[in-house]
Amino acid sequence: MRIEAAEMKLITLPLKFRFETSFGVQTERHIIVLTLYGDGLEGYAETTMEHTPHYREETIAGAWELLEHLLIPQVLGKEFANPEMLWAEIRGFRGNKMTKAALEMAFWDLWAKSLGQPLWKVLGGVRTEIPVGVSLGIQSSVEATVEAVGKSLQAGYKRVKLKIKPGWDVKPLMAVREAYPEANLTVDANSAYTLNDIATFRKLDAVGLDYIEQPLAFDDILDHAKLQREIATSLCLDESITSPEDARKALEIGAGRVINLKPARVGGILASRKIHDITESYGLPVWMGGMLEAGIGRAANIHVATLPMFIKPGDTSSASRYWEEDIVEEGLEAKGGMMPVPQGLGIGVTPKRDFIDELAVKSAYISAASGH
């Protein structure tokens, strides 16, 4: 498989609702849509970082520069027999996992198409639909929170995740639990707490949560291990895990009992599969996280979530929850809390080229022949 050219388009896609977390409020997503061309085929991926480095260190501006001037030129015109070979070509560049993931994931799509297979089969997936939950941002009131949870449960989602932050945690959660005693509930703190908040987490033990996601620092595993020893509820690690090595070390010291696996955060699909295998060796589950992906990124995540240890419901809920119009032709819609895996070749979705062009605020085309 020879990579002959690449195209990037930076788009702004408005969300259907105000999404609040401990990081702040989000009303739109900024995405670089990446297309790789080779052997008459096209491979697609999208980036997950934003303009500001709130989730991890990467930004859209940095990703654009790295892709256009370093990573894409590094692979253009070269032959790669498989994704492992492509990763070997770019692994020497440190950090920037989400940027490198876009290139790697686009190649997975291209490669699977060259094999005439859907991505989930190439990966060794074991299911054709995956259980999905829903992630709810911080609501305007306790009453609005209870109402939003009720609507999500009525829609059939298998798990409801609520965003929390200091001052917005125990009270709304106790109200939700009282209203829905049997609901599968989790919370995501997005690194908003410290070990000084142990008393809060002990109160949350009474809510009966499946897990508490990333309560402490984004780059910590040691203090998470200390907290896990002090509370009954399982901790789930998100931002802390950026590589298979991180996953192994975290599980070895007991920093958590669950991992939220976001392929973009860990560098792509190869690393995701390795982390999946590590958690399997510990007998612990993973679940597929989400970064408010549009259809291309959402489809790739769905395929990865067909691997055996993705037991818990993930964040790949219906695209129509987020967008008035998605950037792919196929409707990625869950039914009864189950998301069908796209069955076309590769990631199984087709970009809406005209719509993407309409949304694009910046574009670049780079070919092996011309360099640009």
Steps between C-alpha positions, in 0.01 A plus 500: 500500500662822376379832640480729200334811639319649799233764546410695812193714563439692822129522574283650772196291588239649739366281780124471550535589867724671754745240637648597837779316684749602767715633211234749392218527248510372143251593226691385190774263391806586294619202298773432246355250252793301356488296180783273385515388136667181382446221244180666380352493851430760769551471876332740743562628853423804711687676778367532854695788657366856523651847462594508869698232690240418765460123461863419421783719373419491128327773301346529152766749390781270608338195341454679167865607487629157597282317251566735210872557545633192683283191538334484158825579309667226708271232352416633153626294210595209727373142501354356819398136523293559814424763771791377713740610229340842473515547877869408497554789256351762735550356848833682542321834524425547868158568647221639281305175533170641375664650192686181414180303565320686220764389250513145635122459509459632145752238389308223681191598300701503177670169579180319598342614172800363310432164667133515404395479867316710760736625768339300782579172324861602437536585869351172619178646635238264641170689464299682237338741743631660818329615820500877535433749774457873498714780644312796646663836559440703816137611497347828617339348811449181697151471351637537146758232577237252617291578192795451262585166658139388467494584129824309444370192679173521307704506177645163601859596579676236708689747720472868588820694574472832678768770502590628846721768654561625857172640628299306240526136602331338800171690496402449133619140506299411809194653334555295185552181697183560699304551178658203320616243757581231239678717242859426396664832597857624474667838542785678326701758694746599226783543754317761708577355846797427731570260785361771731156402366501143635199582721298587187593173334400303810159667479481400134550137607140517626370583149587156365694615196657251260815713504641850549695616197829695522439689827863609551774662291505430125857365514478308830472135588666492845240710683223309322643184658487668841140608445393157373618344827282744698166455322278211394398634156726400212712770341517528123805655336470721192745788442771321702531217248682604183682175418499125566783561748282744696222242511729224627652718773162635613343156531812363667481754784121487531431854375163389367290203397370628165655684203320740271674429171499782245705396197600857418636561850732199493636548147254299294371151444822301547548640850130451574523132417807462723326673791197277446727194523668630817167554674393154389809353671385665825141382449380861497265671253549795268235715339503729201519866590400792287633844409182631338611340174313556177416204276851406385652482848185346648501222239865413568433484874201271446718254308767495771232441765418161345808351673414252778575704815283797404237367735370821658281740301704770329446861392427434131134601526286608205650767277163676485537588869786732409457625143220640289695353209794260522798501263435146373223355286427207732282553807684383812198446723460279805184297551407370842843596632684304230704660220530299177851477360525653150537208260667664202870458426743668737314713753192470283402866460503744208587867558251761381754682285278795408396556862861476623609749233221732608619483862872523423687807621841373390625228267823349368585236241841331513619253236807284472570646158486869585539519878187723504 
